Amino acid sequence: MFGFVYIARDLAGERKRGFKQSTSQHEVRTWLRGQGLIPLEVTPAASVSAVKKQITGLKGPKAAEKAAFCWQLATMIGGGVPITEAIDTIAEDIENIRFRQSLEQVSDQIKKGESFSGSVAEFRRIFSRLFCGMIRVGETSGSLPIVLSRLAEYLDQRDKFARKVKGAMAYPIFVMVFVLFVFVFMMTVIIPKFRAIFSQFGGELPRFTVAFLTFHDMVVGNVIYIVASLIALIGMAVVYSRTKAGHARLSRLLLSLPIFGRIISQAFVATFCKTMATLLATGVSIIEAFDILSETTGNDVIKAAILRSREQIVEGSSISLAVATSGFFPSMVSKMVEVGEKSGSLPKVLAGASAYYERKVDTVITALLNLLGPAVIVVVGGMVLVVVLALYLPIFTMSGVMSGPAM
């Protein structure tokens, strides 16, 4: 059995790229035609690494897709279906090309004698360290279907929570873009038309209108420089954020932002508790759990706090003390961890803490959305009021002069 990379075209004319295990190129072409595709090119793939290079540029699967895969695989394995047959069957119905090709490679590696956990570990861009660690524990303990079910539930809940947080962060950006659009529309469409009307009056304009038109001329006359300066500032900020010092400072800045910093920190606390509860419940060691958790965030402040906690645990400290002295986690988390340690029910306690902080984040998000609604009305209304006053004051003034006392 060899691996082949193919390029084909469907009936709608869209190009399809993928990977297929087969005995010959002819068999791959026959299979493609059976799928309703027109084969354009079929080339042999030399190795697993070659296949991985072929599919690197393709879009990876979403958390919801990986959760669905785990649910299906857990059900099929629990029903007695061999793991390779189960993976092959599930892969046939997956639309994401990169995910399907990765699963086909995983199945092929298992058929060659590689373990499931070892196979998925070769595709770290698809399967996270958390995913690989839990699969390894499920294999060694003989409880792979249970672990897969827990992993699916974790991925599903984390996906819903992440979408909620991203929605809260995206709304202010939408508001800013909307306000900017209103501002540009007024500057480029409305004001020039009124300026043409004012030029026909011939009289002196009110000072407020003159000041507003001066501001308009300044903005329009220097728009190229303003846009160039903004682009340069954004570019410098991006370059600086990629340096070690810049990324660390940006991490601190994000956590110190009003409202949004609170959302970010509490969202990670919820994720930390949920992930830790899932890992410990499946048998992952506490040290490995902290290693995995350190890779779930790109914020340097949070990552440093997790690594400090890990080091203290390695030195013999309790989990609760390590968390308490990390400098990031709230005291409630350390107290609940202490309760879980003493009672021997740490995963259950952490799951409860995760639910609590998810509710807190949800409350903050709801409050933020309720606050932004009136804020948008006030900002847009204020802009419209300034424009209306500036543009209609001359009309009112001229009307007053024209309707003056009769001689």
C-alpha positions, 0 to 999 in steps of 0.5 A, a space after each residue: 500500500 502506497 500513499 498518493 497525493 491527488 488534485 481533482 476537480 468536482 462537477 462544479 469546477 472546484 479544485 480538490 486536493 487530498 491524500 489517498 492510500 492505494 496500491 497504484 495511481 490507476 486505482 486512485 484515479 478510479 476511486 476519484 471517478 467513483 467519488 464524482 471527481 475528475 482526476 487532474 494529477 496523482 503523484 506518489 508521496 514518498 513518506 509520512 513527512 512528505 505527506 505532512 508537507 503537502 497538507 501543511 497549508 490546508 486549513 486545520 479542523 475546528 474544535 467542534 470537528 475534533 469533538 465530533 470525531 472523538 464522540 464517534 470514535 468512542 462510540 465505535 470502539 466501545 461497540 467493538 469496532 477495530 480502531 483502524 476501521 473506525 478511524 477509516 470510516 469516520 475519515 470518509 465522512 469528514 469534509 475538512 481535507 487536512 483533518 481527513 488526510 491526517 486521520 488517514 495517515 494516523 490509521 496507516 501508522 497504526 496498521 504498521 504497528 504504531 500506537 494511537 497516541 504515537 500516531 496522533 503525536 506526529 500531527 501536532 498542528 492538528 492534535 494538541 499536547 493535551 489531546 495526545 496526553 489524554 489518548 496515551 493515558 486512555 491507551 495505557 489504562 485500557 479506558 480509551 472510549 471513556 477518555 475519548 468521551 471526556 475529551 469530546 465533552 471537554 472540546 465541545 464545552 471549551 469551543 462554546 466558551 471560546 466562541 462566547 468570549 470571542 464574541 464579546 471581544 469582537 463586538 467592541 471592534 464592530 462598534 468602532 468600525 461602525 462609528 468610523 464608517 459613520 464619521 467617514 460618510 459624513 466627512 466625504 458625502 454630507 459635508 461637501 454637499 452642505 459646503 456647496 450650499 454655504 458658498 451660495 449664501 455669500 454671508 458670514 458663517 457662524 464660528 462653530 460652523 467655521 471651526 467644524 469646516 476647518 477641522 474637516 479640511 484639516 482631516 481631509 487634507 492630511 488623510 494620506 499622512 494620517 492613514 500612513 501614520 496609523 499603518 506605521 504605528 500598527 506595523 511597529 506595534 506588531 513587530 515589537 509584540 513579536 520580540 520577547 520584551 514586547 510580547 511580555 509587555 503586551 501580555 501585561 497590558 492586556 490583563 490590565 485593561 478595564 473589563 477586557 483584562 478581567 474577561 481574559 484572566 477569568 476566562 483562562 482561570 475557567 479554562 485552567 480549572 476545566 482542563 486540569 479537571 479533565 486531565 486529572 480525571 483521565 489519569 494524567 500526572 499533575 506535573 504533565 498537566 501543568 506542562 500541558 496547561 502552560 501551552 494552552 495560553 500565549 500570554 507570558 504573564 499567565 504562562 510564567 505563573 503556571 510554570 512557577 506553580 509547576 516548579 514549586 510542585 516539583 520541589 515538593 509543594 502542595 498544589 494549592 500552595 503552588 497556585 496561591 503563590 503563583 501571583 495570578 490565580 484568585 485566592 478562591 481557586 487556591 482554597 478550592 484546590 486545597 479542599 479538593 486535595 484534602 478530600 481526594 476529589 480535586 477533579 470534581 472540585 476543579 470542575 465546579 470552580 470552572 463552572 463558577 468562573 464561566 458564569 462570572 465571565 458570562 456575567 461580565 460579558 452580558 454587562 459589557 454588551 448591555 453597556 456598549 448598546 447605550 454607549 454606541 447610541 451616545 457616541 453616534 448621537 453625539 457625532 450626528 448632533 455636532 454635524 447637524 449643529 455645524 451644518 444647519 446653524 448657517 441655514 437658521 441664521 440666514 433664515 432669521 436674517 431673511 425673515 427680519 422686521 419689515 420696513 
